[in-house]
Amino acid sequence: MEDPESQKENVEVAVVEEETIPEVTESKPIEPEIVKEEDTNPTEAKPSWTNIPIQTNGENRKYGNLVAMQTFFHWTDFSSEEVIEKRVNELLSAGKNAGIFDKKTIVVFPEHLGTGFLFLDEQSKVFKEQSFSGSVQLMAQRHKEELLGFPALPTAKKPVLDSMIRWKSKRMASALQNIFSKAAKAYSIPILAGSIILPGPKIVRGELVVDTKQPLYNVSVSFGSDGRIMEPMVKKTVLSEWEELLVEKGDINQNRVWIVPGWKVAVFLGEEVFSEALYDKLKGRPLDGMVSSAFGNPFGKPENLQRYITDSVSGMSEKDIWIKYGMIKYIQRTKAMDLIQVFSMGSFLGNSPKVKTFNIRDFQFKDEASSSSPLIMNLYF
C-alpha cells in the first residue's frame, strides 16, 4: 500500500469566505414598532486570508476526483446574491487554476449553504442583532404585511421562522439555481450545491420550484456540468435537534445515488452518515464513492450527537465523533471505496464550529483539513 503522507500535496491559490447558519430558538413576540433609520446595505466583509490551500490525497491516475469545498462566509455575505456568487467563484477559480478539474470531477459544497439565502436582500440592522432568533424576529417585524400570505403550518414548532422561509423560498431557490447552474456550466463540472430548506421542493422542467403550502424539507441540490439541475434531490432523513423543530423527514427508501461521468456516488446530508439503515439500502448497488454535505453546529455540544450513536461519546470531540462513527465506519458495507465529508467554517456571533472536513481514499488513507479558513480538499480516485 502507498504511504498516505507521500500522497498529499499542498497548493496555494486564491481567496474566499464563508459562515454557518446557527441554531434557532423562538424569541419574544413580534413587536409592531420598526425603526428604519439604519436601513443600509451591509458592507462586504474583507477576507482575513490571502490564499486558498488545496490539499490533495492520492495521485491523478485519470480516474476522476472528489473535491470538497470548505467554505467560509461572513454572515453579512448572505445579504447579497452577488457576494455569495463571488465567494463561490473564488473557490472554484482556485481549483481551476490549480488544474484539479476535469471531465470526471465532482465538487461538493457544505450543508445549509442555501438556507443562509433566507437573509438575501436584508439591511444592515438585521445583521447587527445579537442572536439569530433576534434577526429573524426583526425581519418578521419589517415584513409583517408580506408574511400574512405565508402562514406557518398549524403543526409548526418555530412558526415565525417557518413563515419567513415560506415567504422567501422562491427567492432562495432562484438564487441557488442561478449561482450554481452558472458555476457548473462555466467550469464544466458537476456540483453538489450543499443543501437548502424549502417548502415542498421539486424539480419541474429543469427548474427548482417550491410549494409554500407544503412541509419544509432540507434537500440536496445537484447540477450537471452543463448547468442543468439534476436528480436525485435528497430529502434529509436523519435530522439534527434544530431541524426537528422545523422540517419533515425524507423517505428512507428514496434514491440517493448521483450518477455523473466517471462516478456513481451516494449523497448524504449531515447526520444521515450515522444511520446504519441507510448504508444497508446501498448494499450491492454499483457505487464508486460517498459524499456528505454536512453542518457543524457552532452552539451545540459534542454530546448532542449521542442520540445517533450506540457507543458512549463522552469526552470525545465533535470532530472525532463525525470521523469515527460516520461514513468511515460503514463504507465497507457498500461497494464504494472513497468518501468526502465537507463542513462550513467561520465564526458566527463569536462561535466557531468544532469540526473538520476530511476524506478517505481506498478505505484507509485519511486526510483532514489543515485549516479553518477556506480550503479545497481534493481526493483522487
ROPALO-115199 format. One line per 5 residues: their letters; for each residue x negated, y, z of N, C-alpha, C. Coordinates in steps of 0.05 Angstrom, whole numbers. Layout:
N
a) X Y Z X Y Z X Y Z ~ ...
% end
This chain:
381
medpe) -17 -24 0 0 0 0 -17 25 0 ~ -6 47 -11 -21 71 -11 -22 85 16 ~ -42 99 21 -44 115 45 -26 140 42 ~ -6 143 59 13 165 55 0 192 56 ~ -21 195 73 -34 221 75 -47 229 49
sqken) -58 208 34 -71 214 10 -52 222 -13 ~ -26 217 -8 -7 222 -29 6 250 -26 ~ -1 266 -6 12 292 -2 -5 314 -13 ~ 8 334 -25 -6 357 -35 9 381 -24 ~ -4 403 -21 9 428 -14 3 448 -36
vevav) 24 460 -46 21 481 -67 33 506 -56 ~ 21 529 -60 31 554 -51 44 568 -75 ~ 68 580 -71 81 594 -92 96 619 -83 ~ 119 624 -91 134 649 -89 146 657 -63 ~ 172 666 -62 184 676 -37 214 669 -35
veeet) 225 668 -11 254 663 -7 263 667 21 ~ 289 662 26 300 665 53 327 651 58 ~ 333 645 83 360 635 89 368 634 118 ~ 392 627 123 403 628 150 425 608 153 ~ 432 600 178 452 579 183 479 591 191
ipevt) 499 573 191 526 581 199 530 568 227 ~ 533 584 248 534 573 275 561 562 283 ~ 561 552 307 585 541 318 606 563 323 ~ 632 556 318 653 576 320 670 571 344 ~ 676 591 359 695 589 381 715 611 378
eskpi) 740 606 386 761 626 384 756 648 404 ~ 761 672 396 756 695 413 782 707 423 ~ 781 731 434 806 744 444 825 751 421 ~ 850 756 427 870 761 407 861 785 389 ~ 871 785 365 864 806 346 876 833 355
epeiv) 860 853 355 869 880 363 873 896 338 ~ 894 912 336 901 926 312 883 950 305 ~ 870 961 325 854 985 320 828 978 305 ~ 823 992 283 800 987 266 785 1013 262 ~ 760 1013 269 743 1037 264 727 1032 239
keedt) 727 1050 220 714 1046 194 691 1066 190 ~ 682 1078 210 661 1098 207 635 1086 197 ~ 630 1060 204 605 1048 197 608 1029 173 ~ 628 1033 156 633 1015 134 613 1020 111 ~ 590 1007 113 570 1009 93 561 981 85
nptea) 549 978 62 539 952 54 514 946 69 ~ 511 921 79 486 914 94 461 917 76 ~ 440 926 88 414 929 74 402 901 70 ~ 392 896 46 380 870 41 355 865 59 ~ 356 843 74 334 837 92 308 831 77
kpswt) 286 839 87 260 834 75 248 807 84 ~ 236 792 66 224 767 74 202 771 94 ~ 198 752 112 177 753 132 154 735 124 ~ 153 726 99 132 708 89 123 718 61 ~ 102 707 52 91 716 26 90 693 5
nipiq) 96 669 13 95 647 -6 114 624 2 ~ 119 606 -16 136 583 -10 119 558 -13 ~ 112 544 9 97 520 7 112 498 -8 ~ 98 481 -22 110 457 -34 95 433 -24 ~ 109 415 -10 97 391 0 105 368 -19
tngen) 85 352 -28 91 331 -46 83 304 -34 ~ 102 285 -35 99 258 -26 98 239 -50 ~ 75 227 -55 73 209 -78 60 223 -102 ~ 57 207 -124 45 217 -148 66 217 -171 ~ 62 235 -190 81 236 -212 76 214 -232
rkygn) 92 193 -230 90 170 -248 111 171 -270 ~ 123 194 -273 143 199 -294 169 184 -290 ~ 174 175 -265 199 160 -259 220 179 -248 ~ 213 204 -242 232 222 -230 224 231 -202 ~ 238 251 -192 233 261 -165 257 273 -152
lvamq) 257 272 -126 278 284 -109 266 309 -96 ~ 279 332 -98 268 357 -88 287 369 -67 ~ 278 372 -43 294 384 -21 287 413 -18 ~ 307 431 -20 303 459 -17 310 468 11 ~ 290 471 28 294 481 55 297 511 54
tffhw) 322 520 57 327 549 54 324 565 79 ~ 323 591 76 321 609 99 335 635 91 ~ 360 638 100 375 662 94 378 679 119 ~ 376 705 117 386 722 138 416 723 136 ~ 429 727 159 458 727 159 470 748 140
tdfss) 458 772 139 468 793 122 466 786 92 ~ 449 767 85 447 759 57 474 749 46 ~ 490 737 64 516 726 56 537 747 49 ~ 530 773 53 549 794 45 548 798 15 ~ 528 788 1 524 795 -27 519 770 -44
eevie) 536 765 -64 531 743 -83 505 747 -97 ~ 498 772 -104 473 777 -118 449 770 -101 ~ 449 775 -75 427 769 -58 424 739 -55 ~ 446 725 -51 445 696 -49 434 684 -74 ~ 443 693 -97 432 683 -123 402 689 -125
krvne) 394 712 -116 366 719 -117 349 699 -100 ~ 359 693 -76 344 675 -58 343 646 -70 ~ 365 637 -82 365 611 -94 345 610 -117 ~ 345 631 -133 327 631 -156 298 634 -148 ~ 292 646 -126 265 648 -116 254 620 -110
llsag) 270 604 -97 262 576 -92 258 560 -117 ~ 278 562 -135 277 547 -160 254 555 -178 ~ 248 581 -179 226 590 -196 200 581 -184 ~ 198 579 -157 174 568 -145 169 539 -154 ~ 190 523 -154 187 496 -163 180 494 -192
knagi) 193 510 -208 187 510 -237 158 518 -242 ~ 149 539 -229 122 549 -233 101 528 -225 ~ 108 511 -205 90 490 -196 91 466 -214 ~ 109 466 -233 111 443 -252 123 418 -241 ~ 140 420 -221 152 395 -209 179 388 -221
fdkkt) 190 404 -239 216 397 -250 213 384 -278 ~ 229 362 -282 230 351 -309 258 339 -313 ~ 261 322 -334 288 311 -341 299 293 -319 ~ 282 283 -301 291 263 -281 288 275 -253 ~ 292 301 -250 290 315 -224 318 319 -213
ivvfp) 322 315 -187 346 323 -173 339 342 -151 ~ 353 365 -149 348 385 -129 371 385 -109 ~ 365 386 -83 386 385 -62 383 409 -43 ~ 404 423 -39 406 446 -20 420 437 6 ~ 417 452 27 429 444 53 459 446 55
ehlgt) 469 432 75 498 432 81 507 460 90 ~ 532 466 85 545 490 93 534 516 81 ~ 517 513 60 508 537 47 532 553 36 ~ 550 539 23 574 552 12 593 563 33 ~ 593 551 57 611 560 78 604 589 87
gflfl) 578 595 84 569 623 90 581 644 72 ~ 592 634 49 604 653 30 630 666 41 ~ 639 656 64 661 669 78 656 699 83 ~ 630 706 85 623 734 92 617 751 67 ~ 622 740 43 618 756 19 634 782 20
deqsk) 621 803 11 634 829 7 641 844 33 ~ 632 833 56 638 846 82 618 868 87 ~ 626 887 105 610 911 110 591 906 134 ~ 574 926 138 553 923 159 563 918 186 ~ 586 930 194 596 927 221 602 898 228
vfkeq) 611 882 209 616 854 214 591 840 223 ~ 568 847 212 543 833 217 529 844 242 ~ 541 864 255 529 875 279 542 863 304 ~ 563 847 300 575 834 323 556 815 336 ~ 559 810 362 541 794 378 548 764 378
sfsgs) 569 756 364 576 728 362 589 723 336 ~ 588 698 327 601 690 302 631 694 304 ~ 642 685 327 671 688 331 679 717 332 ~ 662 735 343 668 763 343 669 775 315 ~ 651 765 298 651 774 270 676 765 255
vqlma) 684 741 260 709 730 248 733 747 257 ~ 734 753 283 756 769 294 756 797 281 ~ 733 809 278 732 836 266 741 834 237 ~ 733 814 222 742 810 195 772 807 194 ~ 783 792 213 812 788 214 827 814 219
qrhke) 815 831 236 827 858 241 827 874 215 ~ 805 874 201 802 890 177 820 881 155 ~ 826 855 154 841 844 132 868 833 140 ~ 879 843 161 903 831 173 927 831 153 ~ 928 851 135 950 851 116 947 828 96
ellgf) 922 824 86 917 803 66 922 775 79 ~ 915 772 104 917 746 117 946 737 121 ~ 965 755 120 993 748 124 1002 728 103 ~ 990 728 79 997 710 58 982 684 59 ~ 965 680 79 949 656 81 949 645 110
palpt) 973 637 119 975 627 147 959 601 151 ~ 949 598 175 936 572 182 957 550 184 ~ 948 525 180 967 503 183 976 502 212 ~ 1000 492 217 1011 491 245 993 475 264 ~ 978 456 253 960 439 270 933 451 274
akkpv) 927 474 263 901 486 264 892 492 293 ~ 868 484 300 857 489 327 841 515 327 ~ 834 525 304 820 550 300 836 567 280 ~ 860 576 288 878 589 268 867 614 255 ~ 851 630 269 840 654 257 820 647 235
ldsmi) 801 630 242 781 621 222 794 606 199 ~ 813 589 206 828 573 185 840 592 165 ~ 854 612 175 867 632 157 847 648 141 ~ 825 655 153 804 670 139 793 654 115 ~ 788 629 120 776 612 98 796 609 76
rwksk) 822 605 82 842 603 61 843 628 45 ~ 843 651 58 844 677 44 820 681 26 ~ 796 674 35 772 679 20 764 656 2 ~ 779 634 2 770 609 -10 765 611 -41 ~ 782 625 -55 778 628 -84 753 643 -90
rmasa) 748 664 -75 723 679 -78 699 662 -72 ~ 700 646 -50 678 628 -43 672 608 -64 ~ 693 595 -74 690 574 -94 679 585 -120 ~ 689 608 -128 679 621 -153 650 629 -151 ~ 642 640 -128 614 648 -125 595 624 -125
lqnif) 603 603 -111 586 579 -110 582 568 -138 ~ 604 565 -153 602 555 -180 586 573 -198 ~ 590 599 -196 576 618 -213 545 616 -208 ~ 538 617 -182 509 616 -176 495 591 -184 ~ 507 568 -177 493 543 -181 497 531 -210
skaak) 519 538 -223 522 530 -251 501 543 -268 ~ 497 569 -264 477 584 -279 449 574 -273 ~ 444 568 -247 417 559 -239 411 531 -251 ~ 430 513 -250 425 486 -261 420 487 -291 ~ 435 504 -305 431 506 -334 405 520 -340
aysip) 398 542 -325 374 557 -331 349 540 -327 ~ 349 523 -306 325 507 -300 327 478 -311 ~ 350 472 -324 354 445 -336 350 423 -316 ~ 362 426 -292 360 405 -271 387 401 -257 ~ 394 377 -250 418 372 -233 414 384 -205
ilags) 434 396 -194 432 409 -168 456 400 -150 ~ 449 390 -126 470 387 -106 469 413 -89 ~ 490 429 -92 491 456 -80 499 456 -51 ~ 490 436 -36 498 435 -7 527 429 -5 ~ 540 442 14 569 438 18 583 464 24
iilpg) 610 462 23 627 486 28 653 477 40 ~ 664 492 58 691 486 69 712 501 53 ~ 730 485 42 752 497 25 778 482 30 ~ 801 495 24 827 482 26 833 466 1 ~ 839 441 3 848 424 -19 830 427 -44
pkivr) 804 425 -41 786 429 -65 789 406 -85 ~ 788 414 -111 788 395 -133 772 406 -156 ~ 764 388 -174 751 396 -199 773 392 -221 ~ 780 414 -233 801 414 -254 790 427 -279 ~ 788 412 -300 778 422 -326 752 438 -323
gelvv) 734 426 -308 708 438 -305 706 462 -285 ~ 727 466 -270 727 488 -250 732 478 -222 ~ 718 490 -203 723 484 -174 747 501 -165 ~ 769 487 -160 794 501 -153 803 493 -124 ~ 820 510 -112 829 506 -85 860 507 -84
dtkqp) 871 495 -64 900 497 -58 902 507 -29 ~ 909 533 -26 908 545 0 929 535 20 ~ 947 517 11 966 505 29 958 477 38 ~ 935 468 29 926 441 36 906 443 59 ~ 900 419 72 880 419 93 852 428 84
lynvs) 836 436 103 808 444 97 790 419 97 ~ 771 418 79 751 396 77 724 408 74 ~ 704 395 85 676 402 79 667 384 57 ~ 661 395 33 655 379 10 628 386 -3 ~ 616 366 -15 592 370 -31 600 379 -58
vsfgs) 583 395 -71 588 404 -98 563 401 -115 ~ 565 386 -137 542 379 -154 545 391 -182 ~ 522 397 -194 522 408 -221 502 392 -238 ~ 509 387 -263 491 374 -282 471 394 -293 ~ 451 383 -308 431 401 -319 441 419 -341
dgrim) 466 414 -350 479 432 -369 496 454 -355 ~ 495 453 -329 510 473 -314 539 466 -307 ~ 548 443 -317 575 434 -312 578 422 -284 ~ 600 428 -271 606 416 -245 611 386 -249 ~ 602 370 -229 604 341 -232 618 327 -209
epmvk) 629 304 -215 638 286 -194 614 269 -186 ~ 614 257 -162 635 259 -143 633 283 -125 ~ 656 293 -117 657 314 -96 662 299 -70 ~ 642 296 -54 644 280 -29 657 297 -7 ~ 679 286 4 692 299 27 680 286 52
ktvls) 669 302 69 655 292 92 673 275 110 ~ 663 252 118 679 233 134 672 232 163 ~ 648 239 171 639 239 199 633 268 206 ~ 650 279 223 649 308 228 634 315 253 ~ 622 339 253 609 350 277 631 359 296
eweel) 624 365 320 644 373 340 658 399 331 ~ 642 417 319 654 442 309 673 437 285 ~ 665 419 267 681 413 244 708 400 252 ~ 707 384 273 732 370 281 754 390 289 ~ 746 414 296 766 435 304 776 450 279
lvekg) 766 443 255 772 459 232 779 443 207 ~ 766 421 202 770 407 177 780 379 180 ~ 791 367 159 801 340 158 778 321 149 ~ 780 296 157 760 276 148 767 267 120 ~ 746 261 105 750 249 78 754 219 81
dinqn) 761 206 59 766 178 57 740 162 58 ~ 737 143 76 712 128 78 707 112 52 ~ 728 106 36 725 90 12 720 106 -13 ~ 717 132 -10 712 149 -34 685 143 -46 ~ 683 149 -72 657 145 -86 638 167 -77
rvwiv) 613 159 -70 592 178 -63 566 174 -79 ~ 568 159 -100 544 154 -117 544 174 -140 ~ 523 190 -140 520 211 -161 500 200 -182 ~ 509 200 -207 493 189 -228 484 211 -247 ~ 458 214 -249 445 233 -267 422 219 -282
pgwkv) 412 231 -303 390 218 -318 367 210 -299 ~ 361 184 -299 338 174 -283 345 166 -255 ~ 369 173 -245 376 168 -217 405 160 -213 ~ 408 142 -194 434 137 -181 430 141 -152 ~ 441 162 -140 436 168 -112 462 170 -96
avflg) 461 161 -72 484 163 -53 482 190 -39 ~ 504 204 -38 505 231 -26 518 229 2 ~ 503 239 22 514 241 49 514 270 58 ~ 533 276 76 535 303 87 530 301 118 ~ 509 314 128 505 316 156 507 290 171
eevfs) 525 290 191 528 267 210 537 241 197 ~ 544 241 172 551 216 158 527 197 158 ~ 503 207 161 480 189 160 479 170 184 ~ 494 176 205 494 158 228 515 136 226 ~ 531 135 205 553 116 203 545 91 189
ealyd) 543 69 204 536 43 193 555 34 171 ~ 581 41 175 602 32 156 597 44 129 ~ 587 68 126 583 80 100 561 65 85 ~ 540 56 98 519 41 85 530 13 76 ~ 547 1 92 559 -24 84 575 -21 58
klkgr) 587 2 54 602 7 29 584 8 4 ~ 558 13 9 539 15 -13 524 -11 -19 ~ 528 -31 -2 514 -57 -6 519 -68 -33 ~ 497 -76 -47 500 -89 -72 503 -71 -96 ~ 508 -45 -91 512 -26 -113 485 -17 -124
pldgm) 483 -14 -151 459 -3 -162 453 25 -150 ~ 429 28 -139 423 53 -125 392 56 -125 ~ 384 81 -131 355 87 -131 347 102 -106 ~ 364 120 -96 357 136 -73 381 145 -58 ~ 376 159 -36 397 171 -19 389 200 -13
vssaf) 409 218 -13 403 246 -7 423 255 14 ~ 414 270 33 431 281 54 427 311 55 ~ 449 325 52 451 354 55 461 358 84 ~ 444 369 101 451 370 130 449 398 142 ~ 459 400 167 461 426 180 453 422 210
gnpfg) 432 435 219 425 434 247 439 455 263 ~ 452 447 284 468 466 300 449 482 318 ~ 447 509 313 428 525 330 437 528 359 ~ 462 523 365 472 527 392 476 500 407 ~ 477 478 391 483 452 404 458 440 417
kpenl) 463 420 434 442 405 448 438 379 434 ~ 414 367 435 410 341 422 430 320 432 ~ 438 322 457 456 302 468 484 303 454 ~ 490 324 440 515 325 425 516 304 403 ~ 493 294 395 493 273 374 497 245 386
qryit) 498 243 412 501 217 425 527 203 416 ~ 547 218 411 573 207 403 572 190 378 ~ 552 193 362 549 178 337 531 153 340 ~ 518 151 363 496 131 365 500 113 389 ~ 495 87 386 499 68 408 477 70 428
dsvsg) 452 72 420 429 74 438 430 101 453 ~ 417 102 476 415 128 490 395 146 476 ~ 403 171 473 385 191 461 375 211 482 ~ 378 204 507 369 221 529 340 227 526 ~ 333 252 528 305 261 527 293 264 499
msekd) 309 256 478 299 258 451 305 286 439 ~ 288 295 421 293 320 407 314 315 385 ~ 327 337 377 347 334 355 333 324 329 ~ 309 334 324 294 326 301 289 296 301 ~ 281 285 323 275 256 325 300 239 323
iwiky) 322 249 333 347 234 331 355 231 302 ~ 354 252 286 362 251 258 343 231 243 ~ 318 231 249 299 214 235 302 185 243 ~ 304 179 269 305 152 279 331 138 273 ~ 354 152 276 380 139 275 396 145 250
gmiky) 384 159 231 399 166 207 392 147 184 ~ 387 158 160 383 142 136 359 123 138 ~ 339 132 152 315 114 154 322 87 166 ~ 340 88 185 348 63 199 363 44 181 ~ 378 55 161 397 39 146 389 35 116
iqrtk) 369 49 107 364 49 78 360 20 66 ~ 348 2 81 343 -24 70 368 -42 69 ~ 390 -32 79 415 -46 75 426 -42 46 ~ 414 -22 33 422 -15 6 400 -22 -13 ~ 404 -16 -39 383 -21 -59 365 4 -63
amdli) 371 25 -48 355 50 -50 327 46 -38 ~ 308 60 -49 280 59 -40 270 85 -29 ~ 283 107 -36 273 134 -28 296 150 -17 ~ 290 169 0 311 186 11 299 214 18 ~ 317 233 19 311 260 29 334 270 46
qvfsm) 327 285 67 347 299 83 338 328 87 ~ 355 347 78 347 375 78 364 391 97 ~ 351 409 112 365 427 130 359 456 123 ~ 376 474 133 370 503 132 353 510 156 ~ 336 529 151 320 541 173 330 570 177
gsflg) 316 584 196 323 612 200 334 616 228 ~ 336 641 236 347 648 262 374 661 259 ~ 391 656 278 418 668 278 424 677 306 ~ 426 704 310 432 715 336 412 705 357 ~ 387 702 348 366 694 367 363 664 371
nspkv) 379 648 357 377 619 360 366 607 334 ~ 351 585 337 340 572 314 346 542 315 ~ 350 529 292 355 500 292 330 485 300 ~ 334 463 313 312 447 322 310 421 306 ~ 308 424 280 308 402 261 286 405 241
ktfni) 281 384 225 261 386 204 271 371 179 ~ 267 383 156 272 370 131 251 347 128 ~ 259 324 117 240 302 115 247 285 91 ~ 229 267 83 234 247 62 219 222 68 ~ 227 200 54 214 174 57 211 163 29
rdfqf) 187 153 23 181 140 -3 175 111 2 ~ 187 94 -15 183 65 -14 187 54 14 ~ 207 63 28 215 53 54 197 62 77 ~ 172 70 72 154 73 94 137 98 94 ~ 133 112 71 115 135 71 132 160 77
kdeas) 131 169 102 147 191 111 132 218 110 ~ 146 239 103 135 266 103 155 284 116 ~ 145 302 135 163 321 148 154 349 141 ~ 174 367 142 168 395 136 147 406 155 ~ 128 420 144 106 432 160 112 460 168
ssspl) 134 471 159 140 499 164 170 503 169 ~ 177 523 184 206 530 188 213 554 170 ~ 196 562 152 201 582 132 213 568 107 ~ 220 583 86 228 570 62 207 549 53 ~ 216 526 44 198 505 37 210 486 17
imnly) 194 476 -1 203 456 -21 189 430 -14 ~ 205 409 -11 194 382 -6 200 365 -30 ~ 178 356 -43 180 341 -68 172 312 -64 ~ 190 294 -71 184 265 -68 186 252 -96 ~ 163 240 -104 162 226 -130 171 197 -126
f) 187 188 -145 197 160 -144 175 141 -152
% end
